[in-house]
Amino acid sequence: MSYESNPEDVNIFNIFVRTFEASKPEMPLGKPVQVSTKGVRGGVIYWSKNSKELCYLTTDWEIECAEVTTTPTLKVGTPKVWFKLPRPPWPGDPETWVSSRDGKQFVFVMPATGK
């Protein structure tokens, strides 16, 4: 599972993953592993359809993706920048974006440039 948390700084959230055994809910959760390194914008986390890559929006308005493997143990690769948004997307609503089925394209609602 993936989630946002701020265990070290109340102002900076990052993405973490941890394992769990769905068929054995009484089992304890695995140790959290941090994915993001620069902080994230809330609400924009996306698992690829094959569940092998986690993408998110950084505080620098970049979409970063990191490979995640769960067998034999949980491992997270170094995040890589896919692209940087030219400006912040539409303010206030984190649901103003969508990804393609294959996770290779993202669409964001952006404010007009005023031209």
N, C-alpha and C positions, 0 to 999 in steps of 0.2 A: 504494500500500500504506500501511497505517497501523501505527504501533507506539508503544510507550512507551519513553521514554528520560529520562535525567537528566544532560544534559551540563553544566549549570551548578551544580547542587546535588545531592549524592549522596543527600539525604533527600527530595527532591521530584521526582516523575516527572511528565512531561507527555506529551501525545499529539502526534505528528508524522505528516505524510504526505509522500510523495515519489513521483514518477512512475518508471515503468520500462517498457521495451518488451518485452512477453512473447514476441513473435516473434523478438526479437534479444537473447538473454540476455547476449551479449558486450558489449552497450552499457552504459555506466556509468549508475548510478542518477541520477535528478534531484536537485536540491538539496532538503534537508529544509525543510519549512514547518511551523512550530508551530501547532497548532490550539487546544489548551487554554491557559488563562492563569492558573489558580489551583491547579494540581496535580490529580492524579487518583488514584482508588482503583484498584489493579491488577485487571486481568482483566475490566473492564466496558467494552468498546468494541463498538459496533454500527454497521455500515454499513446504511443503508436499502436496501431491495430494488432501488431504481433507482440505487444507488451515488452519489446526489447529496447525501447528508447523513450526517454522522458524529456519533454520540451516545456519551456516556461519563458515568461517575459521578465527580463532583469530590470533593475532600477535605472539602467542606462538605455531603456527602450530597445533592447536587443532580444531576439529569440535565440535562446541557447538550447542545445539538445545534448544529452549524455546517454551513452549506452548503459543498460542495466542488465546484469545476468543474475539468476537466482540459484543456479545449480553448478557445481555442487554447493557453493556458498554464495551469499549476496555480495556482488561486486559492482561498483559504479565507475564508469570511465570518466576521463577528463571532459568537462563540458566544452562544446564547440559552438561558436557563434554561427548561426545560419544566416541571419541578416539583421540589420538595424532599421527600425522604423524611422522615417524622415522627420517625424514629430510625434508627440503623444497622440494616441487614438482618442476617440470621442470620450470626453471626461465623464467620470462618475459611475459608469456601468461596465464591469469587467466582462459582461456577456456580449460585448460588441465585436466579437471575433468568432471565427469558425475555421476549422481545418478540413482539408480534403480527406476522403476515406483512407487514402494511403499515407496521410500525415506528411506529405511532401510539399503541400501548399497551404498557406494561411491567408485569410482575408480579414482585414480589420476595417471597421467603420471609422473613417477619418474626418475631422472637421474640414470645411472648405478653406482654401488658402487665402481667400479675399481678393483674388485677381479678377 
